[in-house]
Amino acid sequence: ERAAVCVDLPAVQPWPEGRLQFPLSLRKLAGMQSEPPYEHSGAYDVIVIGGALSGAATAILLLRKNPGMRVLIVEKSEKLTRRVGEATVEISGFFMCRVLGMTQYLNEHHLVKQGMRFWFKNDDVHSLAEASEIGAKYLARIPSFQLDRAALDEEVLRRAGVAGAEIVRPATVSKVELVPGGEQSLEIKQGDSRRTVRARWIVDASGVSALIARKEGWWRSNTEHPTAAAWSRWSGVKDWDSRELAEKFPDWSRAVYGTRNTATNHIVGDGWWSWWIPLKGGDVSIGVVWDQRLVDFPKDGGSIGERVKTFLMKHPVGREMIADAEYSEEDQHWRRNLAYYSTTFAGDGFVLVGDAAAFMDPFYSPGMDWISFTSFSAADLVTKARAGQVTDETLAKYNRDFSTSHRRWFAALYKDKYEYMGEYDLMGLAFRLDLGLYYWGVVEVPFNHGEEALTAPPFSPPSGKFFSWLMGTYNQRFASMARRRRRMGLLGKENSNKRCLIPGFMLSRSNMFTLFPLLAKWAMLELKEGWRTWGEGQPAAAAMTENVEVNG
């Protein structure tokens, strides 16, 4: 093993045409050639398309596992911008802290997240204190963070450059030619010039552009999950832990021993939810996500920010928190049909990571966990391929595992969840079951057994089938109950003046014992009202998921 070496790093100098050139002393320390390989032959070991978190993290891991590897990162933007995915959960917290080694940076430049909270309403709710609440009673045990993604992504990209990656920006990829088992080629457009570069492997980290999946015809919209979102950046949002609110609602304030403000707060309704994510410096990211089958979000009525505010002001909690807030004119976004996936995740010469491979839903912040699994696994795959350890069977297993993981993950957590998202009792039970199974089945493994666990994505074979079935079953049962309530005009009966405050979970197999009382509550709910829907036919969307599972 190498001994630790401490040096004063010389300043990074600009390279013509927007590239970065690291001084000779730093390049030698990183095991790089004395001159950029780009200038010599145009040939690299790996080219990464996209320099945000998934691409830059993959590059860092590749260079860590393969000192001296020639890695080129092609980033289209001159400066990375803010994006959806500003909150982490425990797996992505593990990835950034323990795998990428960013704990100090995250503590200094971002906020430690205090779990998730949910706020409900019905016609009896007229104030913040009367809204039913789900959330933690104490501070979080396992680190996760509220992130300014623009700042984070730039920092990870900077670290990839220090590790030895060559960065070309701003530049776009105008053509990709995949040659299985051979040399892959890309045409890069930078200003008025075009050039072709080649590598044995390409990592597609192009985000929602999903460059390779779209080019090869693998990209699919998830029509079972027609969600949309509108979001913006806000200032002047009230502090959930402020003295003002504590004096106005003293019993409400005393109910929680931790802090509410640095949680991801979710104000929810029938068929929709909103995220409220505080950021370092005082801004708050606020977005609304809805199922287009259940909610008709206003398509006009001013700017996106104005429509978001008008929509949220109808909820008593939203009205309390956002009445005097202002949105940023330069930071407003709208996107329809959020969910998609690629039918192929890797081949002999390419691999897809992060949003370039799939996107399910922003609820529960799975995108950052998905980056953790795909980036770590991609670096592992390429490293093994360089050692001659990847066969056709290896690639088939990689594609099977990630395809199965994505399908089961979606079916277990997101399919038809918007049907009951606005119901305090159903969502409260589902959230505690989801969280307990996440800790027991997903979070515990890398923390207790090491980072190599990130090569096995959630719900992948052989053990994932049972847990996917269990979670998908109660998810669909709660959706069926909510559909009946909607037909009968019974929605939201439990949404006022109730509080479900969770003491927290530990990374221990004993967590499983906390699930049994929750499963008993589900059984009692079935006997109380669920039996009325037992004879209903399976929704068409559910049948579609089963067919995909069989034919995939």
Residue pairs with C-beta under 8 A, 6 or more apart in sequence:
5 29
7 25
7 29
9 26
9 162
10 23
10 25
10 26
11 23
12 20
12 21
12 22
12 23
12 161
13 21
13 23
14 20
14 21
15 21
15 36
17 168
17 190
17 191
17 193
18 78
18 168
18 169
18 170
18 171
18 190
19 36
19 38
19 166
19 167
19 168
19 169
20 161
20 166
20 167
21 36
22 30
22 32
22 161
22 162
22 164
24 34
26 162
27 33
27 34
27 164
28 34
30 63
30 67
30 162
30 163
30 164
31 67
31 68
31 164
32 68
32 164
33 68
33 70
36 166
37 43
37 44
37 70
37 166
38 44
38 72
38 166
38 168
38 197
42 195
42 196
42 197
42 198
43 70
43 183
43 197
43 198
43 199
44 70
44 71
44 72
44 166
44 197
44 198
44 199
44 200
45 66
45 69
45 70
45 71
45 199
45 200
45 201
45 386
46 59
46 62
46 69
46 70
46 71
46 72
46 199
46 200
46 201
46 202
46 203
46 382
47 71
47 72
47 73
47 74
47 184
47 186
47 197
47 199
47 201
47 202
47 203
48 55
48 56
48 58
48 59
48 71
48 72
48 73
48 74
48 165
48 202
48 203
48 205
49 55
49 74
49 173
49 176
49 186
49 202
49 203
49 204
49 205
49 206
49 211
49 212
49 356
50 73
50 74
50 75
50 76
50 204
50 205
50 206
50 207
50 354
50 356
51 73
51 74
51 75
51 77
51 80
51 153
51 157
51 160
51 167
51 169
51 205
52 75
52 80
52 83
52 149
52 153
52 156
52 157
52 205
52 207
52 354
53 85
53 149
53 152
53 153
53 156
53 354
53 368
53 371
54 205
54 207
54 353
54 354
54 355
54 356
54 371
54 374
54 375
55 73
55 75
55 203
55 205
55 353
55 354
56 73
56 153
56 156
56 157
56 159
56 160
56 165
56 205
57 95
57 100
57 156
57 160
57 371
57 375
58 203
58 205
58 353
58 375
58 378
58 379
59 71
59 73
59 160
59 163
59 165
59 203
60 100
60 156
60 159
60 160
60 163
60 165
61 99
61 375
61 376
61 379
62 69
62 71
62 379
62 382
62 383
63 69
63 71
63 160
63 163
63 164
63 165
64 163
65 379
65 380
65 383
66 383
66 386
67 164
68 164
69 164
70 166
70 199
71 160
71 164
71 165
71 166
72 165
72 166
72 167
72 168
72 197
72 199
73 157
73 160
73 161
73 165
73 166
73 167
73 168
74 168
74 169
74 171
74 172
74 173
74 186
74 188
75 157
75 167
75 168
75 169
75 170
75 171
76 169
76 170
76 171
76 172
76 173
77 169
77 170
78 169
78 170
79 150
79 154
80 149
80 150
80 153
80 154
80 157
81 150
82 148
82 149
82 150
82 233
82 285
82 331
83 149
83 150
83 207
84 229
84 231
84 287
84 333
84 362
84 367
85 147
85 149
85 362
85 365
85 367
85 368
86 146
86 147
86 148
86 149
86 277
86 279
86 285
87 113
87 144
87 145
87 146
87 147
87 264
87 275
87 277
87 365
87 368
88 96
88 113
88 144
88 145
88 147
88 365
88 368
89 144
89 364
89 365
89 366
89 368
89 369
89 438
90 142
90 143
90 144
90 438
90 439
90 443
91 368
91 369
91 372
91 373
91 442
91 443
91 446
92 144
92 365
92 368
92 369
92 371
92 372
93 142
93 143
93 144
93 145
94 372
94 443
94 446
94 447
94 451
95 368
95 371
95 372
95 375
95 376
95 454
96 102
96 103
96 106
96 145
97 103
97 106
97 143
98 451
99 372
99 376
99 451
99 454
100 156
100 159
102 155
102 156
103 143
105 155
106 143
106 145
106 147
109 148
109 151
109 152
109 155
109 280
110 145
110 146
110 147
110 148
110 151
110 152
110 279
110 280
111 145
111 146
111 262
111 278
111 279
111 280
112 140
112 143
112 144
112 145
112 146
112 262
113 140
113 144
113 145
113 146
113 262
113 263
113 264
114 136
114 139
114 140
114 258
114 259
114 260
114 262
114 263
115 135
115 136
115 140
115 258
115 263
115 264
116 135
116 263
116 264
116 265
116 266
116 364
116 431
117 133
117 134
117 135
117 136
117 260
117 263
117 264
117 265
117 266
118 133
118 134
118 135
118 265
118 266
118 268
118 273
118 427
118 428
118 431
119 128
119 131
119 132
119 133
119 265
119 266
119 267
119 268
119 315
119 317
120 131
120 132
120 133
120 134
120 268
120 422
120 423
120 424
120 427
120 492
120 494
120 495
120 496
121 131
121 132
121 269
121 315
121 316
121 317
121 492
121 495
121 496
122 491
122 492
122 493
122 495
122 496
123 492
124 130
124 495
124 496
124 497
125 131
125 132
125 316
125 495
125 496
126 316
127 249
127 316
127 320
128 245
128 249
128 252
128 316
128 317
128 320
128 321
129 249
129 251
129 252
130 316
130 496
130 497
131 316
131 317
131 495
131 496
132 424
132 494
132 495
132 496
132 497
132 498
132 499
132 500
133 255
133 498
133 499
133 500
133 501
134 424
134 427
134 428
134 431
134 499
134 500
134 502
135 256
135 260
135 263
135 500
135 501
135 502
136 256
136 258
136 263
136 501
136 502
136 503
136 504
137 256
137 257
137 258
137 501
137 502
137 503
137 504
138 257
138 258
138 503
138 504
139 257
139 258
139 259
140 258
140 504
141 504
141 505
141 506
142 443
142 447
142 507
146 262
146 264
146 277
146 278
146 279
146 280
147 279
148 279
148 280
148 281
157 167
160 167
161 167
168 188
168 190
170 190
171 188
171 189
171 190
172 188
172 189
172 190
173 186
173 187
173 188
173 189
173 206
173 211
174 187
174 188
174 189
174 194
175 185
175 186
175 187
176 184
176 185
176 186
176 187
176 202
176 211
176 212
176 215
177 184
177 185
177 186
178 184
178 202
178 212
178 216
178 347
178 349
178 350
179 185
179 349
180 347
180 348
180 349
181 348
181 349
182 349
183 198
183 199
183 200
184 198
184 199
184 200
184 201
184 202
184 349
184 350
185 196
185 197
185 198
186 196
186 197
186 198
186 199
186 202
187 194
187 195
187 196
188 194
188 195
188 196
188 197
200 349
201 349
201 350
201 351
201 382
201 385
202 212
202 349
202 350
202 351
203 350
203 351
203 352
203 353
203 378
203 382
204 210
204 211
204 212
204 213
204 350
204 351
204 352
204 353
204 356
204 357
205 353
205 354
205 356
205 375
206 212
206 356
207 354
207 355
207 356
208 355
208 359
209 356
210 219
210 340
210 342
210 352
210 355
210 356
210 357
211 356
212 218
212 350
212 352
212 356
213 219
213 342
213 343
213 344
213 352
213 356
213 357
216 344
218 342
218 343
218 344
219 340
219 341
219 342
220 340
220 341
220 342
220 343
221 337
221 339
221 340
222 339
222 340
222 341
222 360
222 410
224 339
224 410
224 415
224 541
224 544
224 545
225 291
225 338
225 339
225 360
225 361
225 410
225 414
225 415
226 291
226 292
226 293
226 337
226 339
227 289
227 290
227 291
227 292
227 337
227 338
227 339
227 361
227 418
228 289
228 290
228 292
228 297
228 334
228 335
228 336
228 337
228 338
229 287
229 288
229 289
229 290
229 333
229 334
229 335
229 338
229 362
230 287
230 288
230 297
230 304
230 307
230 308
230 332
230 333
230 334
230 335
231 275
231 285
231 286
231 287
231 288
231 304
231 308
231 332
231 333
232 285
232 286
232 287
232 304
232 305
232 308
232 327
232 328
232 331
232 332
232 333
233 283
233 284
233 285
233 286
233 327
233 328
233 331
234 283
234 284
234 285
234 286
234 305
234 322
234 325
234 326
234 327
234 328
235 282
235 283
235 284
235 325
235 326
235 328
236 324
236 325
236 326
237 276
237 278
237 284
237 286
237 321
237 322
237 325
238 244
238 245
238 320
238 321
238 322
238 324
238 325
239 245
239 261
240 259
240 260
240 261
240 263
240 265
240 321
241 259
241 260
241 261
242 261
245 252
245 253
245 320
246 253
255 499
255 501
256 501
261 278
262 278
264 275
264 276
264 277
264 365
265 275
265 276
266 273
266 274
266 275
266 276
267 273
267 274
267 276
267 312
267 315
267 317
267 318
267 321
268 274
268 421
268 422
268 427
269 315
269 421
269 422
270 294
270 295
270 421
270 422
270 486
270 491
270 492
271 290
271 291
271 293
271 294
271 295
271 418
271 419
271 421
271 422
272 288
272 289
272 290
272 291
272 294
272 295
272 297
272 418
272 421
272 422
273 288
273 289
273 290
273 363
273 418
273 421
274 286
274 287
274 288
274 289
274 312
274 318
275 285
275 286
275 287
275 289
275 362
276 284
276 285
276 286
276 321
277 284
277 285
277 286
278 284
279 285
283 328
284 325
286 308
286 312
286 322
286 327
287 308
287 362
288 297
288 308
288 311
288 312
289 338
289 361
289 362
289 363
290 297
290 418
291 418
291 419
292 336
294 418
294 419
297 307
297 311
298 307
298 310
298 311
300 307
301 307
301 310
302 310
303 327
303 329
303 332
304 332
304 333
304 334
305 327
305 328
305 329
305 332
306 327
308 327
309 322
309 325
309 327
312 318
312 319
312 322
313 319
313 322
313 323
338 359
338 361
338 362
339 359
339 360
339 361
339 410
339 414
340 358
340 359
341 357
341 358
341 359
341 406
342 352
342 356
342 357
342 358
343 403
343 552
344 352
344 399
345 351
345 352
345 357
345 374
345 398
345 399
345 402
345 403
346 352
346 378
346 381
346 395
346 398
346 399
346 402
347 395
348 385
348 390
348 392
348 395
351 378
351 381
351 382
352 374
352 378
353 371
353 374
353 375
353 378
354 367
354 370
354 371
354 374
354 375
355 367
355 370
357 370
357 374
357 402
357 406
358 370
358 406
359 367
359 370
360 366
360 367
360 370
360 406
360 409
360 410
360 413
360 414
361 410
361 413
361 414
363 413
363 414
363 417
364 413
364 434
366 409
366 413
369 442
369 458
372 454
373 405
373 454
373 455
373 457
373 458
374 402
374 457
376 451
376 454
376 455
377 398
377 402
377 454
377 455
377 457
380 455
381 390
381 394
381 398
384 390
384 394
400 461
401 456
401 457
401 460
401 461
402 457
402 460
403 552
404 459
404 460
404 461
404 464
404 549
404 552
405 457
405 458
405 459
405 460
405 464
407 545
407 548
407 549
407 552
408 458
408 459
408 460
408 464
408 465
408 468
408 472
408 549
409 457
409 458
409 459
409 468
410 545
411 468
411 472
411 475
411 545
411 549
412 459
412 467
412 468
412 471
412 472
412 475
413 434
413 471
413 475
415 472
415 475
415 476
415 541
415 542
415 545
416 475
416 476
416 479
416 539
416 541
416 542
417 430
417 475
417 479
419 478
419 479
419 482
419 483
419 486
420 426
420 427
420 430
420 478
420 479
420 481
420 482
421 427
422 491
422 492
422 495
423 478
423 482
423 485
423 491
423 492
423 494
423 495
424 492
424 494
424 495
424 498
424 500
425 494
425 525
426 478
426 481
426 482
428 500
429 474
429 478
429 518
429 521
429 522
429 525
430 474
430 475
430 478
432 500
432 502
432 518
433 471
433 474
433 515
433 518
433 519
433 522
434 471
435 502
435 505
436 505
436 511
436 512
436 514
436 515
436 518
437 467
437 470
437 471
437 515
439 505
439 506
439 507
439 511
440 509
440 511
440 512
440 515
441 458
441 467
442 458
443 507
444 507
444 508
444 509
444 511
445 453
445 456
446 453
446 454
447 507
448 507
458 464
459 465
459 467
459 468
474 522
476 542
477 522
477 526
477 530
477 533
480 530
480 533
480 536
481 525
481 529
481 530
481 533
482 491
483 533
484 490
484 529
484 532
484 533
485 491
485 493
505 511
505 514
